[in-house]
Every structure is written in structure tokens, then in C-alpha cells.
Amino acid sequence: MIYDVFYKIFAILNDPQFLRSFFDNRFYLILLVIILMRAKYKTYSSMWLSAIVNVPGTVLHEFLHFFVGMLFNAHPCNFTIFPKRGADGNYVMGSVGFRNITFYNAIPASMAPLLLLPIGFYLNRYILPLMPATFVNYVLYVLLQTIIIENAMPSGADFKIAKMYISGILLYGFIFLSLFLMF
């Protein structure tokens, strides 16, 4: 009995006409993202449930800080994805500490999670078209992209570190402006 109900639901969800109308309608995409985000925010009443939901994105976000910090000689000294309550009462899901933040590595190390955006773009452009068009695949794709894009955004602490050195801001501003004018 239950098997028949699930079979009928999946048959409807994987019907080519339903899938085409679902995939081609941005309203459903936005609705799905909002539902996923609301479900995620419901977990914030429990630090550990919130941590479990946020672990994949936190690992990506903090790993990029660590990796770019190593590349730019910032000397990462700790890496944690275990949540703790911050001084302001909010939860801090993870962190990376550095021993050698200077004018030339503060911006790359603190803005490193932005490197997740090209990964999300690549997945959208080259991996999504290869996936079989099923409802479950689409929901998983939207969940993955939501995790990637949300965790690509630098935190308030990341911005504080980035703006510590005006000389670094001028250096990278000049580099990006020069690259922009070349193309």
C-alpha cells in the first residue's frame, strides 16, 4: 500500500512534462531555495543540529581560508568546524586562525570563500546538463548550489580582517582595476 503511494508520487514527479514545467519555471527554483533556507534556519534553536546542517558548507568555507592562507604565507595555526557561541551570543560555526596576517595576505586569506562561486558556476554550466532529469536530482542540485553559494559569502569577521590593511586594499584594488582595464 505505502509502496504504491510512493511509486505513484515518484511517477508524477518524474513525468517528463512535469519536469519540463518545473525546471523551466524560476518561481519553483526560488520557492525551493526559500524552503531549504527556512528549514535550515529552523535548526538554529539547537547548536548541534545547526552544526550538523552547516557542516558541509562550513568545511568548504574554512578549508578555503586555510588553503589560501597557506598559499599567501599567512601561517594558519588552527582550524575548527565545531560550533561555539560567540561574544555577541550568535553561534560561530567554524574558524581558521592565522599567525602572520600582513598587508599582502589579509585580503586573499579572508576573502578566500569567494572561490566557491566559480565552483558553483562550473557545476551549473557543465555538471547539471549531464545529470538525468529527475525531481530528486534537481532538489539535490539546488541543495548543493545553495550550500556552495551561501558559504561563498565572507562573514563579518572576514571583512574585518580584509579591511585591516589599507595598503592591501590599495594593492588588490590596483591589481583588479588593471586586470579589468586590460580586458
N, C-alpha and C positions, 0 to 999 in steps of 0.2 A: 504494500500500500504506500508506504513512505517512499520507497524506491520509485514507484510510478509517478508520484508527485514531483520528485527531484528530476526525473527523466523528462517530464513534460516542461518543467521550468527551464531546464538547460536546452531543450529543443527550441523553445521560444527565444531564449537569449542568444542562441547560435544560429537562428534563422538568418540567411543572407540579407533578406530585405530589412529585418530589424537592425542587424549590424550596420548596414549601409546608412540607415537613417540615424542611428546612434553615433557612429563615427563621424559623420559629416555635419553634425549639429554641435556647434561650440557651446550652446546652452547646457547640454548634458555634460560636457567636459568641465565646465565651470561648476556646475552643480556637484559633480563627483569630487572635485578638488575641495570644495567647501565642506562636503560631508566628511571627507577624510580628515580635514583640518579640525573640524568640530569634534570628531571622535578623538583625535589626538589631544586636544585641549581638555577634554573631559578627564583624561588621565592625570592632569596636573594636580589633582587633590591628593594624590599619593606620590611621594618622591620616587619610590621604587617602581611603580607601574609606569610612571612618566619616564624613568630611566630606561626601562625595557623598550618602550615605544621609540625613544630617541636614540638608542644605541647605534643603529646603523649610520645615521646622519652625523652623530657626534664623532664616531670613529673617523669618518671621512674628513670632517671639518678639522679635527685636531691633528690627524695624520698630515694634512697639507701644511698646517702651521709648522709641525715638527720637521717635515722633509724640506720645505723651503728655508726654514731657519737653519738647517744643516748646510744647505747649498750656499747660503749667504753668510756663513760664519757667525750666526747668532748664538751658537752653542746651546742647543736645547738641553735643559737639565732635568726636566720631569715631564711626564705625560700621564694624564689620568682621564678616564672616561667615567669615573664614579661620581655620582652627583653629590653635591654638598650645598648647604644653604649659605648664600652669600650674605654680606654685611647688610644689604638692603632688604633681606628677607626672601628674595627670589632664589630659585634653585640655579646653581651653576652646574651644567651637565658634564663639562669636561674642561681641561685646561692644559696648556703647554707653557712651561716656564723657560726663560732664556737668561743666560749669564752675560751675553755680550751684545746687547742691543745698541746699535750705533746709527748714525745718520744714513748710512747706505743700506742697512738691512732692516730697519724698523718697518718701512712700508711693505717690502716684499713679504716679510715674515708675518705681519699682521693681516695683510690683505690676501694671503695665500688661498683661502677658501674660494675666492672668486674663480680659481682654476677649475672648479666643479662645473661652471657654466658651459665651457666648451665640451665637457664630457656629456652633459645633458643634451646639448645641441647635436653631438655626434650620434647619441642613442636615438634621438628623434629622427635624424636625417637618414641614417644608414642601418640601424638595427630594427626599428619599428616596421619598416616595409617588409622585412624578412620574416616577421612573426606571423603565424597563422592568425587570421582574423576571427578571434573568438572573444566573447564577452569577458571571460576570465583573464585572458591575455591583456585586454585593454585596461581592465581595472588594475592589474599588476603593473602595467606600463605607467599608468597615471600615478600610482602609489610611488613607484621608483623615481619618476620625474619630480614629484612633489618633495620627496626626501632630498634629492640632489639639489634642486633649486632653492629650497628653504635653507639648507645648510651651506649653500654657497654664499649666503649673505653674512658679511662680517658682523660681529657683535659690537656692542657699545665699548667693551674693553678693547676690542681690536682697533676701533677707531681712535681710542685714547692713545694707544701705542703708536699708531701711524702718524699722529699729529705731534708727537713729542719733539721731533727734529724738523725745524723749518727748512734747514739746508737739504734734508732728504726730500721734503715735499717739492722744493725748487728743482732738485736734481731730477726726480722722476717726472715732474711736470714738464721740464725741458725735454727729456727723452721722449715722452709721449707726444708732445707738441711737434718735435722734429720728425718723428715717425709719421704722424698724421699729415704733416705738410709734404712729406716725400711722396705720399700716395694720393 
